């Protein structure tokens, strides 16, 4: 494999001209993928795969609600959902972002600033609810997410932007047989990440090699303009991934 171009999931230190990564968490970069696209792929791909499919048990035909629909995570969830037969509903912070999410393949997009996403989910699903919620918001979103779930639904927490605590009705979880779970990828062992990389190489990477799965790239900044890249991210206007390119 000497000389083979690879992309990798690294726990830190990725803002560098050179970066060391365990061989097990490297994936080869096929001809269908540029190095910019390859750089944008691993973190969101690993995260969505583990949480949506392994912890959320998403399966063909399931309805999924994803918050932050135009984020790197959101756009990857839409892309994988399209490949694996999921019906992905997302929330976004503007009508423009909602339109972009639908353009990318979401079956519906809800503007959380002007619409009640719980009511909208029930309307869209004809009162059935969704099978999985991928939540990066936390806080007061958690009970509202649970209200969106169908019976036997799964709630997967991956971040807590609005707070790390929530008040929930436990009996409702019991009555509807709901599952609450979540994960953080960064502290997991190299052995676990290697196992995930092997699963992705077998199950998802053929789509990458065939040009059917690519990350959504919002913008590319020179390495020297990292601060400007962060400013764009913090402004919340981006759709997809922001990439730093080392010259």
C-alpha positions in Angstrom: 0.0 0.0 0.0 3.0 2.3 -0.1 2.1 5.3 -2.2 -1.7 4.6 -2.0 -3.7 7.8 -1.3 -6.0 7.3 1.8 -8.4 9.2 3.9 -8.8 8.5 7.6 -10.7 9.2 10.8 -8.4 10.9 13.2 -9.1 11.8 16.8 -7.2 15.1 16.5 -4.2 16.7 14.8 -5.8 16.8 11.4 -5.0 20.5 10.9 -1.5 19.6 9.6 0.5 19.1 6.5 1.3 15.5 7.7 -0.9 13.4 10.0 -0.3 9.9 11.4 -3.3 7.5 11.5 -3.6 3.8 12.4 -3.7 1.7 9.2 -7.0 0.1 10.3 -8.9 3.4 10.1 -7.7 4.4 6.7 -9.8 4.0 3.6 -8.3 4.1 0.1 -9.2 7.1 -2.1 -10.8 5.9 -5.4 -10.5 7.6 -8.7 -14.1 8.9 -8.3 -13.2 11.0 -5.3 -11.0 14.1 -5.2 -8.7 14.6 -2.2 -10.9 17.5 -1.0 -13.9 15.2 -1.1 -11.9 12.4 0.6 -10.9 14.8 3.4 -14.5 15.7 4.0 -15.8 12.1 4.1 -14.6 9.9 7.0 -15.8 11.8 10.1 -19.4 12.3 9.0 -19.5 8.8 7.4 -18.3 7.0 10.5 -20.6 9.1 12.7 -23.7 8.6 10.7 -23.1 4.9 10.1 -22.5 4.1 13.7 -25.5 6.1 15.0 -28.1 5.7 12.3 -27.5 2.1 11.4 -25.7 0.4 14.3 -27.3 2.2 17.3 -30.5 3.3 15.5 -31.1 0.1 13.7 -32.4 2.0 10.6 -33.6 -0.4 7.9 -35.1 -0.2 4.4 -38.4 1.8 4.5 -37.8 3.4 7.9 -38.6 7.1 8.4 -35.8 9.1 10.0 -35.8 12.6 11.5 -32.4 14.3 11.4 -31.8 17.7 13.0 -29.3 20.0 11.3 -30.3 18.8 7.9 -27.7 20.8 6.0 -24.8 20.2 8.3 -22.1 17.7 7.4 -23.9 15.1 9.5 -27.3 16.0 8.0 -26.2 15.9 4.4 -24.4 12.6 4.9 -27.6 11.1 6.6 -29.6 12.2 3.6 -27.1 10.6 1.2 -26.9 7.3 3.1 -30.6 7.3 3.5 -31.1 7.5 -0.2 -28.7 4.6 -0.8 -30.3 2.3 1.8 -34.0 3.0 1.3 -34.7 5.4 4.2 -37.1 8.3 4.1 -35.2 11.1 5.7 -37.0 14.2 7.1 -34.8 17.0 8.3 -35.0 20.3 10.2 -33.2 23.4 9.0 -32.9 27.1 10.1 -34.2 28.8 6.9 -36.4 28.2 3.9 -33.3 28.3 1.7 -31.6 25.5 3.6 -34.9 23.5 3.6 -35.0 23.8 -0.2 -31.4 22.7 -0.4 -32.0 19.7 1.8 -34.9 18.6 -0.4 -32.7 19.1 -3.5 -30.1 16.7 -1.9 -32.8 14.0 -1.4 -34.6 14.6 1.9 -38.3 13.6 1.5 -39.3 16.7 3.6 -37.5 19.6 5.3 -39.0 21.6 8.2 -38.0 25.2 9.1 -37.7 24.9 12.9 -37.7 28.7 13.2 -41.2 29.1 11.7 -42.8 25.6 12.1 -43.4 23.2 15.0 -41.3 20.3 13.9 -43.4 17.8 16.0 -46.6 18.9 14.3 -44.9 18.8 10.9 -43.5 15.3 11.5 -47.0 14.0 12.4 -48.5 15.7 9.4 -45.8 14.3 7.0 -46.1 10.8 8.4 -49.9 10.9 8.6 -49.7 10.6 12.4 -47.5 7.5 12.3 -44.3 9.2 13.5 -40.7 8.3 12.6 -38.7 5.2 13.4 -35.4 7.0 14.3 -34.4 10.4 15.5 -30.8 11.5 15.1 -30.5 14.4 17.6 -27.5 16.7 17.9 -29.5 19.3 19.8 -30.3 17.8 23.2 -31.9 19.8 26.0 -35.6 20.7 25.5 -35.5 19.0 22.0 -35.4 15.5 23.6 -39.1 15.3 24.8 -40.2 16.8 21.5 -38.1 14.2 19.6 -39.8 11.4 21.6 -43.1 12.8 20.7 -42.1 12.4 17.0 -41.3 8.7 17.4 -43.6 5.9 16.3 -44.0 2.8 18.5 -40.8 0.9 18.9 -38.9 4.1 17.8 -35.3 4.8 18.5 -33.8 8.1 19.8 -30.1 8.5 19.2 -28.2 11.4 20.8 -25.0 12.5 19.2 -24.5 16.1 20.6 -26.0 18.4 23.2 -26.0 21.9 21.7 -29.0 23.1 23.7 -28.0 21.4 26.9 -27.0 18.0 28.4 -30.1 17.5 30.5 -33.7 16.9 29.7 -37.0 16.1 31.4 -38.8 13.2 29.9 -42.0 11.1 30.6 -40.6 7.7 31.4 -44.0 6.0 31.3 -44.4 7.2 27.7 -41.2 5.4 26.8 -42.5 2.3 28.5 -46.0 2.5 26.8 -44.7 2.9 23.3 -41.6 0.7 23.8 -39.1 3.4 22.8 -35.4 3.1 22.9 -33.0 5.9 23.9 -29.3 5.6 23.1 -26.4 7.7 21.9 -22.7 7.7 21.4 -19.6 9.8 21.0 -17.1 8.6 18.4 -13.9 10.4 19.4 -13.0 8.5 22.6 -13.7 5.1 21.2 -10.8 2.7 20.8 -8.8 2.2 17.6 -10.1 -1.4 17.6 -13.7 -0.2 17.5 -13.0 2.4 14.8 -11.1 -0.3 12.7 -14.2 -2.5 12.9 -16.3 0.3 11.7 -13.9 1.0 8.9 -14.0 -2.6 7.8 -17.8 -2.5 7.7 -17.7 0.7 5.7 -15.2 -0.7 3.2 -17.5 -3.7 2.6 -20.9 -2.0 2.7 -20.5 1.6 1.7 -17.2 2.1 -0.1 -18.5 0.4 -3.3 -20.9 3.3 -3.6 -18.0 5.7 -3.2 -15.9 3.9 -5.8 -18.9 4.0 -8.2 -19.3 7.8 -7.7 -22.7 7.3 -6.1 -21.7 8.7 -2.6 -19.8 12.0 -2.2 -19.8 14.5 0.6 -21.5 17.8 0.1 -18.7 20.5 0.0 -19.8 23.9 1.1 -16.4 25.7 0.6 -12.6 25.2 0.5 -10.3 27.5 2.3 -6.5 27.7 2.1 -4.8 26.4 5.2 -3.6 29.9 6.1 -7.2 31.0 6.2 -8.4 28.6 8.9 -9.8 31.4 11.0 -12.0 32.4 8.1 -13.2 28.8 7.7 -14.2 28.8 11.4 -16.0 32.1 11.0 -18.1 30.7 8.2 -18.9 27.6 10.3 -19.9 29.7 13.3 -22.1 31.9 11.1 -24.2 28.9 10.4 -24.6 29.7 6.7 -22.8 26.6 5.3 -24.4 23.6 3.6 -22.2 20.5 4.0 -18.5 20.4 4.8 -16.0 23.2 5.1 -12.5 21.9 4.0 -9.0 23.3 4.7 -6.6 22.7 1.8 -2.9 22.4 2.5 -0.9 23.9 -0.4 
